Amino acid sequence: MTFLLALALLAGAAAPARAYLDPGSGSMLVQLAAAGFAGLVVLIKLYWKRLVSDIRKFRK
């Protein structure tokens, strides 16, 4: 709760950036998010058996 309050206070006190974001920047951010998601999916796929076996050991 205090974190959210501090975040709200910091966001309210921020000065305007006066920055320009062109369509190329937005496209790059979307590509970065898509690549991060794809990397996460591949990482989970690679370690799925190990993850499941660790969970089964933990449950016993």
N, C-alpha and C positions, 0 to 999 in steps of 0.2 A: 504494500500500500504506500509506504513512504517512497519507494522507488518511483512509482507512478506520479506521485506528487512532485518529486524532484524533477522528473522528466518534463512534466507539464510546466513547471516554473522555468526550466532552462529553455524550453521551446518558445515560451512566451517572451522571454528576454532576448531572443536571438535577433540580430539585425538582419535586414534584407541582404541577400547575397549579390544582387544585381548581376547575375550570371545568365548566360544564354545557353540553352540546351537545344541544339539542332536535332533534326530527325535522325541523323547518324548516331548521335549519342544515345538516344532512346533505343535504337535498333541494337546497339552494342550491349546495352543493359539487358535487353530481352535475350540476346544471344548468350550472355554470361549466365543468366538464370537458367536457360535451357541446358547449357553445357554442365552446369553444376548439378542439375537434376539428373541428367543422363549419367554423369559420373557417379552419383550416389546410387543409382539403380545398378550400374555395373559392379560397384563395390559390394553391394548387398548380394548380388548374384554370385560373385566370386567367393564370398565368405558365408553363404547361406548354410551349408552343411555344418560348418564349424559352429555357427551361431546356434543352430537347432540342437546340436549335440551338447553344447555348453548349457543351454536352457534345460535340457532333459536331465543332465547331471545335477543341476542346481535344484530341480524339483524333487529328486530322490533323496 
